[in-house]
Amino acid sequence: MGSPDAVREPTLTEANARAAFTDAAARVPDEPPPDEACDGTGVIIPGGGERYLPGAWLTTALLRRLGCALPIEIWYMGAAEMPDRWRALLERLGASTVDALALRARHPTRWLGGFELKAYALLHARFRHVLLLDADNVPVHDPSFLFETEQYVTGGAIFWPDYGMGRPWLPTGALSRSHPIWELTGVPYRGDREFESGQVCVDRRRCYRELALADWLNQRSDFWYRYLWGDKDTFHLAWRKLQREWAMPARDPIDLSGMAMAQCDFDGRIVFLHRNGAKWSLGTNPRVPGFTHEDLCFELLDELRAALG
């Protein structure tokens, strides 16, 4: 959904995109404004609407079952995406809800859709230390420990790898040396692994410039998504453009029957299961071989169905 108050600007084209991105990189703010909260540690889950609310509730419930005591925010877009009965169920789990469309009054944005919401939420969440989880991404362990890892403490950002060039038939395998995105952004190709943004761990204060630049790309998704698979590599490009490094676990994601991908921590232990090929629903959910806590997830879904009546 676009913003009615969007600032008029020249239409991005292949001829002017590089200059526009370079100019945006030079103008991003160094840190959050003084009147914006940036404190503490928490989890944000973009997950409103019928398609994503079951997963958002399930991920929240599982976090609590695994002992995660961090505050959790569920981000959505407009009242229709967060019916009162769902809000009440989430609040029982200690989660709060954030309407991104209402937040635009304070933080205008040119465009806001599903993929774009992730960058917007990371930029404007109230926490300083943020773990973003997709609504279809469930933890295997309490992920709070990630904020204490040497890699996070040192660099302030953890990203996880996508399948990338190992799966060239997928859209995620597109960012080869010859891809036009390098010329369009002025970012030199260096063979980095592509990002998979089903989970992001970031220090907003230290990485505010990079988050703001990633948000700039997503606000202009009508152009940039022609060359990128949604939001995921907007973070990669923003970090590269501003010459800031990030931490990334060495182990590649593990494909679970094409229905989920397992992501590991820095010790090679599976920590997230991103069910991107078989999103949770209140109807029938297929079994995924190798999916940790699957029986517990099915029990929680039964609990959710009963609560909804």
Buried (B, 14 or more C-beta within 10 A) or exposed (E): BEBEEBEEEEEBEEEBBBEBBEEBBEEBEEBBEEEBEBEEBBBBBBBBBEBBBBBBBBBBBBBBBBEBEBBBBBBBBBEEBBBEEBBEBBEEBBBEBBBBBEBBEEEBBBBBBBBBBBBBBBBBBBBBBBBBBBBBBBBBBBBBEBBEBEBBEEBBBBBBBBBBBBBEEEEBBBBEEEEEBBEBBBBEBEEBBBBBBBBBBBBBBBBBBBBBBBBBBBBBBEBBBEBBBBBBBBBBBBBBBBEBEBBBBEBBBEBBEEBBBBBBBBEEEBBBBBBBBBBBEEEEBEEBEEBBBBEBBBEBBEBBEEEBE
